[in-house]
Amino acid sequence: MRKLVLAISMLAFAGSAAFADPIADREASMKERGKIVGGLSKVVKGEEAFDAAAVLEQLKALEANADKFDVAVLFPAGSDQGKTEASPKIWEDMAGFKAAEDKYLADVKAAVAAAPANVDALKESFGKVAANCGACHKVYRLKKS
């Protein structure tokens, strides 16, 4: 009986994975990331007041987003087709793309560990994080028309 339940569970999991939409999933992840980065950017620019606890909370949210960003799951072969802003360069240079995401994650983790106590400290750590976004988009994202 246990084997039957396990087999059914595995089939259900495999079936749900087959219906997953990697394009929609990565778009949602990037939109979440963009929203968090946008909020931190407002603090860096002085458009919103610096609040150390709120900044750390946003940085931790960014870290959680980056931690769950699984390149293999979100960018499987064939998901370069359809309505996507992902450049074909991702699939041509998957190792480079993965390295860019790993660097981003490392810089986000460093920003969280630094726990910026003032806006100047945030500018330094957040600048590194934001630079990753721009560099990756330049190479691995299609230009909007």
Backbone as ProteinMPNN parsed JSONL, in Angstrom:
{"seq_chain_A": "MRKLVLAISMLAFAGSAAFADPIADREASMKERGKIVGGLSKVVKGEEAFDAAAVLEQLKALEANADKFDVAVLFPAGSDQGKTEASPKIWEDMAGFKAAEDKYLADVKAAVAAAPANVDALKESFGKVAANCGACHKVYRLKKS", "coords_chain_A": {"N_chain_A": [[0.833, -1.195, 0.0], [1.937, 1.214, 0.806], [3.842, 1.593, -1.192], [2.186, 1.988, -3.384], [0.892, 4.392, -2.713], [3.127, 6.067, -2.676], [3.93, 5.857, -5.355], [1.713, 6.989, -6.665], [1.834, 9.555, -5.603], [4.272, 10.416, -6.678], [3.654, 10.405, -9.396], [1.667, 12.366, -9.426], [3.152, 14.588, -8.671], [4.966, 14.724, -10.804], [3.172, 15.191, -12.865], [2.152, 17.703, -12.126], [4.432, 19.216, -12.391], [4.787, 19.091, -15.101], [2.871, 20.817, -15.991], [3.749, 23.233, -15.203], [4.703, 26.598, -15.818], [7.444, 27.84, -16.99], [8.153, 30.321, -18.096], [6.209, 32.147, -17.178], [6.654, 31.776, -14.454], [9.351, 32.643, -14.079], [9.061, 35.264, -14.897], [7.332, 36.256, -12.936], [8.986, 35.996, -10.714], [11.057, 37.759, -11.385], [9.606, 40.156, -11.508], [8.854, 40.425, -8.858], [11.395, 40.707, -7.744], [12.194, 43.08, -9.015], [10.373, 44.882, -7.901], [11.15, 44.927, -5.209], [13.812, 45.828, -5.454], [13.261, 48.302, -6.577], [11.995, 49.593, -4.411], [14.117, 49.731, -2.558], [15.818, 51.309, -4.041], [14.515, 53.763, -4.001], [15.003, 54.564, -1.402], [17.797, 54.803, -1.444], [18.04, 56.903, -3.265], [17.005, 58.934, -1.774], [14.335, 59.436, -1.857], [12.661, 58.194, -0.165], [12.575, 57.872, 3.368], [15.384, 56.666, 5.269], [15.227, 53.676, 6.983], [16.528, 51.52, 9.079], [15.618, 48.954, 9.932], [13.507, 48.428, 8.156], [14.879, 48.503, 5.73], [16.632, 46.338, 6.033], [14.745, 44.313, 6.149], [13.729, 44.442, 3.523], [16.056, 43.79, 2.105], [16.41, 41.177, 3.004], [14.132, 40.043, 1.892], [14.819, 40.252, -0.765], [16.973, 38.53, -0.781], [15.659, 36.109, -0.209], [14.138, 35.881, -2.526], [16.208, 35.614, -4.425], [17.388, 33.275, -3.509], [15.493, 31.334, -4.132], [15.497, 31.349, -6.839], [15.86, 29.35, -9.307], [17.841, 28.53, -11.812], [17.926, 26.298, -13.58], [15.326, 25.275, -13.409], [13.72, 27.483, -14.062], [14.604, 28.249, -16.571], [14.431, 26.155, -18.599], [15.371, 24.014, -21.38], [13.918, 24.971, -24.432], [12.25, 26.882, -23.358], [12.791, 29.288, -24.37], [11.208, 30.037, -26.329], [8.185, 31.632, -27.4], [6.319, 34.187, -25.621], [8.591, 36.006, -24.269], [11.136, 37.823, -22.541], [13.598, 36.925, -22.279], [16.84, 36.528, -23.429], [18.168, 34.667, -26.208], [20.798, 34.21, -25.648], [21.033, 33.269, -23.097], [20.591, 30.483, -23.193], [22.588, 29.815, -24.906], [24.826, 30.38, -23.448], [24.668, 29.133, -20.835], [26.206, 28.539, -18.576], [27.543, 30.961, -18.09], [25.351, 32.602, -17.578], [24.318, 31.397, -15.29], [26.498, 31.829, -13.596], [26.378, 34.616, -13.417], [23.967, 34.917, -12.027], [24.669, 33.607, -9.661], [26.658, 35.339, -8.699], [25.115, 37.606, -8.254], [23.438, 36.618, -6.192], [25.376, 36.18, -4.2], [26.225, 38.819, -3.739], [23.857, 39.946, -2.807], [23.494, 38.46, -0.463], [25.75, 39.348, 0.93], [25.044, 42.02, 1.292], [22.858, 41.735, 2.983], [24.142, 40.551, 5.195], [25.782, 42.673, 5.916], [23.97, 44.436, 6.953], [23.012, 47.313, 6.601], [23.503, 50.315, 8.37], [23.041, 52.924, 7.864], [22.188, 55.306, 5.28], [24.357, 55.728, 3.597], [25.911, 53.419, 3.889], [24.082, 51.62, 2.872], [23.964, 52.522, 0.225], [26.477, 51.721, -0.706], [26.476, 48.833, -0.48], [24.097, 48.197, -1.808], [24.566, 49.283, -4.276], [26.325, 47.47, -5.463], [24.66, 45.25, -5.715], [22.642, 46.232, -7.434], [24.189, 46.794, -9.689], [24.686, 44.261, -10.659], [22.17, 43.592, -11.664], [21.848, 45.374, -13.853], [24.057, 44.614, -15.457], [23.461, 41.936, -16.069], [20.996, 42.178, -17.389], [21.816, 43.584, -19.625], [23.197, 41.725, -21.14], [21.679, 39.313, -21.092], [18.969, 39.795, -21.491], [16.312, 40.567, -23.669], [15.996, 43.523, -25.566], [13.46, 45.885, -24.941], [10.907, 46.655, -27.24]], "CA_chain_A": [[0.0, 0.0, 0.0], [2.826, 2.367, 0.888], [4.432, 1.764, -2.513], [1.144, 2.526, -4.255], [0.733, 5.808, -2.359], [4.334, 6.733, -3.143], [3.88, 5.917, -6.82], [0.685, 7.971, -7.035], [2.378, 10.876, -5.251], [5.302, 10.775, -7.655], [2.969, 10.725, -10.653], [0.996, 13.651, -9.253], [4.191, 15.606, -8.698], [5.462, 14.814, -12.185], [2.112, 15.808, -13.654], [2.07, 19.133, -11.82], [5.625, 19.845, -12.96], [4.6, 19.187, -16.547], [1.99, 21.945, -16.268], [4.397, 24.461, -14.764], [5.02, 27.523, -16.901], [8.685, 28.491, -16.577], [8.187, 31.725, -18.519], [5.399, 32.895, -16.208], [7.301, 31.686, -13.14], [10.52, 33.524, -14.015], [8.558, 36.631, -14.994], [6.824, 36.61, -11.609], [10.143, 36.143, -9.83], [11.752, 39.002, -11.74], [8.761, 41.289, -11.118], [9.005, 40.539, -7.407], [12.748, 41.232, -7.551], [12.176, 44.477, -9.445], [9.609, 45.673, -6.93], [11.993, 45.09, -4.021], [14.923, 46.696, -5.85], [12.695, 49.643, -6.733], [11.8, 50.164, -3.077], [15.43, 50.074, -2.01], [16.336, 52.403, -4.858], [13.913, 55.01, -3.51], [15.724, 54.938, -0.176], [19.133, 55.229, -1.873], [17.91, 58.208, -3.931], [16.48, 59.918, -0.831], [12.909, 59.643, -2.087], [12.028, 57.661, 1.043], [13.472, 57.95, 4.522], [16.109, 55.452, 5.618], [14.807, 52.984, 8.195], [17.413, 50.349, 9.072], [14.85, 47.71, 10.048], [12.769, 48.242, 6.899], [15.867, 48.207, 4.694], [17.082, 44.957, 6.243], [13.621, 43.454, 5.764], [13.711, 44.405, 2.065], [17.222, 43.033, 1.659], [16.126, 39.761, 3.273], [13.157, 39.623, 0.876], [15.602, 40.108, -1.994], [17.743, 37.302, -0.605], [14.72, 34.985, -0.352], [13.838, 35.811, -3.952], [17.389, 35.094, -5.117], [17.596, 31.885, -3.071], [14.55, 30.422, -4.793], [15.638, 31.523, -8.287], [16.549, 28.157, -9.8], [18.062, 28.72, -13.249], [17.572, 25.077, -14.313], [13.871, 25.143, -13.423], [13.103, 28.651, -14.692], [15.092, 28.418, -17.936], [14.694, 24.855, -19.231], [15.447, 24.001, -22.849], [12.635, 25.195, -25.085], [11.498, 28.004, -22.786], [13.198, 30.516, -25.048], [10.161, 30.271, -27.324], [6.981, 32.244, -26.855], [6.402, 35.577, -25.172], [9.609, 36.109, -23.236], [12.177, 38.832, -22.722], [14.877, 36.241, -22.077], [17.635, 36.462, -24.648], [18.699, 33.347, -26.553], [22.148, 34.093, -25.095], [20.956, 32.48, -21.86], [20.732, 29.069, -23.528], [23.886, 29.673, -25.574], [25.856, 30.515, -22.419], [23.995, 28.836, -19.574], [27.182, 28.63, -17.481], [27.743, 32.38, -17.826], [24.121, 33.11, -16.973], [24.288, 30.851, -13.922], [27.534, 32.541, -12.849], [25.855, 35.961, -13.146], [22.965, 34.776, -10.962], [25.398, 33.259, -8.436], [27.301, 36.569, -8.222], [24.031, 38.424, -7.715], [23.05, 36.045, -4.908], [26.46, 36.44, -3.249], [26.203, 40.236, -3.389], [22.661, 40.167, -1.983], [23.796, 37.896, 0.857], [26.703, 40.256, 1.565], [24.291, 43.213, 1.695], [22.081, 41.343, 4.164], [25.089, 40.362, 6.293], [26.285, 43.986, 6.316], [22.881, 45.118, 7.651], [23.35, 48.747, 6.547], [23.015, 51.113, 9.493], [22.706, 54.263, 7.379], [21.967, 55.344, 3.836], [25.644, 55.612, 2.894], [26.254, 51.992, 3.884], [23.15, 51.001, 1.931], [24.393, 52.893, -1.129], [27.626, 50.897, -1.074], [26.108, 47.42, -0.7], [23.032, 48.113, -2.804], [25.173, 49.589, -5.575], [26.857, 46.214, -6.003], [23.506, 44.426, -6.092], [22.008, 46.836, -8.613], [25.1, 46.649, -10.833], [24.432, 42.918, -11.189], [20.927, 43.631, -12.453], [22.125, 46.032, -15.128], [24.99, 43.805, -16.259], [22.756, 40.746, -16.552], [20.0, 42.603, -18.378], [22.513, 44.018, -20.833], [23.611, 40.544, -21.908], [20.75, 38.186, -21.108], [17.57, 40.212, -21.634], [16.017, 41.214, -24.934], [15.605, 44.928, -25.466], [12.04, 46.121, -25.176], [10.726, 47.432, -28.462]], "C_chain_A": [[0.877, 1.259, 0.0], [3.455, 2.647, -0.472], [3.435, 2.376, -3.483], [0.959, 4.025, -3.991], [1.936, 6.61, -2.848], [4.32, 6.893, -4.655], [2.863, 6.949, -7.292], [1.18, 9.386, -6.741], [3.408, 11.338, -6.26], [4.676, 11.136, -8.991], [2.276, 12.078, -10.562], [2.008, 14.788, -9.312], [4.709, 15.808, -10.115], [4.429, 15.492, -13.074], [2.013, 17.295, -13.396], [3.276, 19.863, -12.392], [5.476, 20.028, -14.461], [3.732, 20.385, -16.914], [2.582, 23.272, -15.806], [4.749, 25.307, -15.99], [6.28, 28.284, -16.524], [8.759, 29.962, -16.984], [7.41, 32.579, -17.524], [6.065, 32.905, -14.831], [8.505, 32.618, -13.045], [10.108, 34.982, -14.132], [8.064, 37.11, -13.636], [7.976, 36.84, -10.636], [10.882, 37.449, -10.11], [10.923, 40.236, -11.376], [8.85, 41.523, -9.616], [10.365, 41.179, -7.084], [12.786, 42.719, -7.893], [11.452, 45.382, -8.469], [10.45, 45.941, -5.68], [13.15, 46.039, -4.322], [14.433, 48.138, -6.0], [12.48, 50.34, -5.399], [13.112, 50.582, -2.436], [16.046, 51.252, -2.752], [15.778, 53.75, -4.393], [14.607, 55.499, -2.246], [17.101, 55.483, -0.539], [19.083, 56.633, -2.485], [17.398, 59.301, -2.995], [15.01, 60.222, -1.032], [12.076, 59.1, -0.932], [13.061, 57.698, 2.153], [14.151, 56.607, 4.781], [15.584, 54.938, 6.955], [15.565, 51.662, 8.184], [16.642, 49.036, 9.114], [14.101, 47.409, 8.747], [13.715, 47.877, 5.761], [16.332, 46.766, 4.823], [15.984, 43.97, 5.85], [13.542, 43.33, 4.237], [14.893, 43.616, 1.51], [17.017, 41.532, 1.884], [15.097, 39.219, 2.281], [13.857, 39.406, -0.462], [16.429, 38.821, -1.945], [16.847, 36.075, -0.778], [14.35, 34.788, -1.818], [14.996, 35.18, -4.711], [17.654, 33.635, -4.755], [16.695, 30.909, -3.829], [14.626, 30.505, -6.323], [16.5, 30.391, -8.836], [16.648, 28.238, -11.321], [17.609, 27.502, -14.049], [16.056, 24.918, -14.443], [13.215, 26.274, -14.215], [13.502, 28.857, -16.153], [15.395, 27.076, -18.593], [14.778, 25.002, -20.752], [14.043, 24.155, -23.416], [11.855, 26.371, -24.525], [11.994, 29.351, -23.315], [12.182, 30.893, -26.118], [8.945, 30.898, -26.651], [7.24, 33.673, -26.414], [7.361, 35.662, -23.983], [10.605, 37.207, -23.578], [13.557, 38.226, -22.512], [15.597, 36.121, -23.414], [18.077, 35.036, -24.932], [20.112, 33.123, -25.997], [22.156, 33.296, -23.794], [21.24, 31.016, -22.164], [22.044, 28.797, -24.259], [25.028, 29.694, -24.561], [25.237, 30.304, -21.038], [24.955, 28.951, -18.388], [27.434, 30.092, -17.101], [26.54, 32.997, -17.141], [24.02, 32.654, -15.521], [25.326, 31.563, -13.053], [27.073, 33.959, -12.491], [24.833, 35.915, -12.015], [23.644, 34.441, -9.635], [26.094, 34.49, -7.837], [26.27, 37.497, -7.594], [23.638, 37.927, -6.324], [24.116, 36.33, -3.85], [26.461, 37.908, -2.801], [24.978, 40.593, -2.548], [22.917, 39.646, -0.572], [24.776, 38.793, 1.624], [25.991, 41.517, 2.053], [23.455, 42.916, 2.94], [23.008, 41.219, 5.376], [25.62, 41.696, 6.813], [25.249, 44.761, 7.124], [23.137, 46.623, 7.728], [22.686, 49.554, 7.658], [22.653, 52.541, 9.078], [22.629, 54.227, 5.859], [23.279, 55.211, 3.056], [26.096, 54.159, 2.812], [25.344, 51.241, 2.916], [23.58, 51.292, 0.496], [25.535, 51.998, -1.598], [27.204, 49.456, -1.387], [25.04, 47.287, -1.779], [23.562, 48.427, -4.203], [25.714, 48.346, -6.246], [25.724, 45.314, -6.484], [22.891, 44.944, -7.382], [22.878, 46.719, -9.856], [24.941, 45.271, -11.468], [23.208, 42.91, -12.092], [21.201, 44.214, -13.833], [23.019, 45.206, -16.035], [24.283, 42.591, -16.849], [21.736, 41.12, -17.629], [20.652, 42.992, -19.697], [22.832, 42.827, -21.738], [22.474, 39.549, -22.126], [19.266, 38.561, -21.212], [17.39, 40.9, -22.978], [15.596, 42.653, -24.687], [14.11, 45.047, -25.745], [11.886, 46.992, -26.411], [9.637, 48.461, -28.328]], "O_chain_A": [[0.6, 2.23, -0.704], [3.59, 3.805, -0.865], [3.808, 3.2, -4.318], [0.879, 4.823, -4.924], [1.776, 7.711, -3.375], [4.663, 7.956, -5.172], [3.135, 7.704, -8.226], [0.969, 10.303, -7.535], [3.425, 12.503, -6.656], [5.122, 12.076, -9.65], [2.298, 12.852, -11.519], [1.754, 15.824, -9.927], [4.87, 16.942, -10.566], [4.786, 16.286, -13.944], [1.814, 18.075, -14.326], [3.157, 21.007, -12.831], [5.975, 20.999, -15.029], [3.84, 20.914, -18.02], [1.972, 24.323, -16.002], [5.052, 24.778, -17.059], [6.2, 29.28, -15.806], [9.37, 30.764, -16.278], [7.899, 33.617, -17.078], [6.043, 33.917, -14.131], [8.669, 33.312, -12.041], [10.739, 35.851, -13.529], [8.344, 38.238, -13.231], [7.941, 37.771, -9.831], [11.283, 38.156, -9.185], [11.483, 41.257, -10.978], [8.913, 42.663, -9.155], [10.455, 42.081, -6.251], [13.345, 43.52, -7.143], [11.868, 46.517, -8.237], [10.456, 47.056, -5.158], [13.434, 46.945, -3.54], [15.116, 49.078, -5.594], [12.75, 51.534, -5.266], [13.209, 51.657, -1.843], [16.718, 52.09, -2.151], [16.489, 54.755, -4.392], [14.777, 56.702, -2.046], [17.527, 56.507, -0.004], [19.973, 57.451, -2.25], [17.358, 60.47, -3.378], [14.487, 61.168, -0.441], [10.926, 59.497, -0.744], [14.262, 57.574, 1.912], [13.57, 55.549, 4.543], [15.509, 55.682, 7.933], [15.276, 50.784, 7.37], [16.987, 48.098, 8.395], [14.069, 46.264, 8.295], [13.388, 47.036, 4.924], [16.418, 46.05, 3.825], [16.266, 42.914, 5.284], [13.315, 42.238, 3.716], [14.743, 42.859, 0.551], [17.406, 40.716, 1.049], [15.181, 38.06, 1.874], [13.522, 38.482, -1.202], [16.564, 38.117, -2.946], [17.242, 35.107, -1.428], [14.261, 33.656, -2.293], [14.784, 34.305, -5.551], [18.092, 32.852, -5.598], [17.103, 29.787, -4.13], [13.893, 29.801, -7.017], [17.728, 30.476, -8.826], [15.66, 28.038, -12.029], [16.971, 27.655, -15.091], [15.566, 24.471, -15.48], [12.261, 26.041, -14.957], [12.813, 29.561, -16.891], [16.501, 26.875, -19.093], [14.313, 25.988, -21.324], [13.096, 23.537, -22.929], [10.892, 26.821, -25.147], [11.66, 30.408, -22.779], [12.29, 31.95, -26.739], [8.719, 30.702, -25.457], [8.243, 34.285, -26.783], [6.976, 35.417, -22.84], [10.878, 37.481, -24.747], [14.566, 38.931, -22.56], [15.023, 35.667, -24.404], [18.336, 34.271, -24.003], [20.566, 31.984, -25.888], [23.177, 32.712, -23.431], [22.036, 30.379, -21.475], [22.552, 27.676, -24.234], [26.077, 29.093, -24.792], [25.28, 31.189, -20.184], [24.562, 29.409, -17.315], [27.527, 30.418, -15.917], [26.684, 33.816, -16.233], [23.676, 33.437, -14.636], [25.052, 31.867, -11.892], [27.345, 34.445, -11.393], [24.835, 36.781, -11.14], [23.231, 34.944, -8.591], [26.116, 34.663, -6.619], [26.51, 38.096, -6.546], [23.52, 38.718, -5.388], [23.783, 36.685, -2.719], [26.672, 38.201, -1.625], [25.059, 41.453, -1.67], [22.593, 40.319, 0.406], [24.638, 38.971, 2.834], [26.313, 42.026, 3.126], [23.359, 43.747, 3.843], [22.696, 41.723, 6.454], [25.878, 41.84, 8.008], [25.608, 45.647, 7.899], [23.443, 47.147, 8.799], [21.473, 49.487, 7.859], [22.034, 53.278, 9.846], [22.971, 53.222, 5.235], [23.295, 54.638, 1.967], [26.606, 53.72, 1.781], [25.791, 50.329, 2.22], [23.559, 50.4, -0.352], [25.559, 51.568, -2.751], [27.542, 48.926, -2.445], [25.083, 46.352, -2.579], [23.063, 47.896, -5.194], [25.582, 48.18, -7.459], [25.826, 44.69, -7.54], [22.648, 44.176, -8.313], [22.359, 46.562, -10.961], [25.052, 45.134, -12.686], [23.214, 42.292, -13.157], [20.836, 43.627, -14.852], [22.774, 45.106, -17.237], [24.493, 42.259, -18.016], [21.635, 40.45, -18.656], [20.091, 42.751, -20.766], [22.741, 42.926, -22.961], [22.323, 39.005, -23.22], [18.403, 37.701, -21.033], [18.217, 41.719, -23.379], [14.916, 42.951, -23.705], [13.571, 44.408, -26.648], [12.637, 47.947, -26.608], [9.363, 49.197, -29.276]]}, "name": "protein", "num_of_chains": 1, "seq": "MRKLVLAISMLAFAGSAAFADPIADREASMKERGKIVGGLSKVVKGEEAFDAAAVLEQLKALEANADKFDVAVLFPAGSDQGKTEASPKIWEDMAGFKAAEDKYLADVKAAVAAAPANVDALKESFGKVAANCGACHKVYRLKKS"}
